[in-house]
Amino acid sequence: MNLPGLETLRPEQTDELDALAQMVGTCFLEEMWHVTWLDVPGMSDERKLAVTQAAIRSDYAVTAPYQCVYALADRAGAANVYLRSELPEGGWERLEEKSALLMAATLTPEEGAVLGPRAEAMDLASSTSWPLERARADEDFIYFISAGVDPARRGTDAFRRLFTPFLDEADRRGLRCYLDCYTDRLEQIYGHFGFETVERRGAPGFNLVERCMVRAPRP
């Protein structure tokens, strides 16, 4: 997608992608899925940050070739978003598997032994393929993998500038948008943009609830 106000990052822009992953990873250190996943004894805050940033960078590595990494021109925010029709055969599920392998390679053996099974146990509350359960086989749609605003730029309208070009494009094309989040606060924020929660999912043993949200196109 070529969207006004946003730059689409190319795979060869490695320094830019690294910087954006560091910024968004800092945001996601507060995101409840990552907070829950990394809530293990002995892991320092510095290491949690590095792991979260590596998770974002792994997603960027596999999605940038398909025009899925976007940033504001002033780099106040970045989003990893795909248009279903622009993905390769196998779609997001295939790319997610590749990202998970890249992510696993950044962990120490000790971390992998703990965090790998922990992620699997949380899987019931962390589905990113649930839109495929609701969309028609031939339906195109937009899905938000991640989005973040520089913590130093919060309250400056950066999130609206980052977010609304995708919604405008969805309205123009008549597409539904999908995303998921884990807090009441985010659920309310996305609700202001027209998203509605269609399902809640939890995982036994974890205080974590995935809100699956959908926005219908507006005329």
Long-range contacts (C-beta under 8 A, 24 or more apart in sequence): 1-67, 1-81, 1-83, 1-86, 1-166, 1-169, 3-70, 3-165, 3-166, 3-168, 3-169, 4-165, 5-72, 5-73, 5-161, 5-165, 6-70, 6-71, 6-72, 6-73, 6-79, 6-162, 6-165, 7-70, 7-71, 7-72, 7-73, 8-67, 8-69, 8-70, 9-60, 9-64, 9-69, 9-70, 9-71, 10-64, 11-61, 11-64, 11-65, 13-64, 16-71, 17-57, 17-60, 17-61, 17-64, 17-69, 18-57, 19-75, 20-56, 20-60, 20-69, 20-71, 20-75, 20-78, 21-53, 21-54, 21-56, 21-57, 21-60, 22-53, 23-75, 23-78, 23-148, 23-150, 24-53, 24-56, 24-78, 24-80, 24-146, 24-147, 24-148, 25-49, 25-52, 25-53, 25-54, 25-55, 25-56, 25-57, 26-52, 26-53, 26-148, 26-151, 27-148, 27-149, 27-150, 27-151, 28-52, 28-55, 28-56, 28-146, 28-148, 31-182, 32-182, 32-183, 32-208, 33-122, 33-125, 33-126, 33-182, 33-208, 33-210, 36-122, 36-206, 36-207, 36-208, 37-115, 37-118, 37-119, 37-122, 38-115, 40-114, 40-115, 40-118, 43-111, 51-106, 51-107, 51-111, 51-115, 54-103, 54-106, 55-103, 56-80, 56-146, 58-99, 58-100, 58-102, 58-103, 58-106, 59-99, 59-145, 59-146, 61-99, 61-102, 62-95, 62-96, 62-98, 62-99, 62-102, 63-95, 63-99, 63-145, 66-95, 68-145, 70-162, 72-158, 72-161, 72-162, 75-150, 76-149, 76-150, 76-153, 76-156, 76-158, 76-161, 76-162, 77-147, 77-148, 77-149, 77-150, 77-153, 77-158, 77-159, 77-161, 77-162, 78-147, 78-148, 78-162, 79-144, 79-146, 79-147, 79-148, 79-162, 79-163, 79-166, 80-144, 80-145, 80-146, 80-147, 81-142, 81-143, 81-144, 81-145, 81-147, 81-166, 82-142, 82-143, 82-145, 83-140, 83-141, 83-142, 83-175, 84-135, 84-139, 84-140, 84-141, 84-142, 84-143, 85-140, 91-132, 92-128, 92-129, 92-143, 92-145, 93-129, 93-132, 96-128, 96-129, 121-203, 121-204, 121-205, 121-206, 122-203, 122-206, 122-208, 123-203, 124-201, 124-202, 124-203, 124-204, 125-201, 125-202, 125-203, 125-206, 125-208, 125-209, 125-210, 126-203, 126-208, 126-210, 127-180, 127-201, 127-210, 127-212, 128-180, 130-178, 130-180, 130-199, 130-201, 130-212, 131-178, 131-214, 134-178, 134-198, 134-214, 135-176, 139-176, 140-173, 140-175, 141-175, 141-176, 141-177, 141-178, 142-166, 142-169, 142-170, 142-175, 142-176, 142-177, 142-178, 143-177, 143-178, 143-179, 144-177, 144-178, 144-179, 163-193, 164-193, 167-193, 167-194, 167-215, 170-215, 170-217, 171-217, 171-218, 171-219, 173-217, 174-217, 175-217, 176-214, 176-215, 176-216, 176-217, 177-214, 177-215, 178-212, 178-213, 178-214, 178-215, 179-213, 180-210, 180-211, 180-212, 180-213, 181-210, 181-211, 181-213, 182-208, 182-209, 182-210, 182-211, 186-211, 187-211, 187-213, 194-218
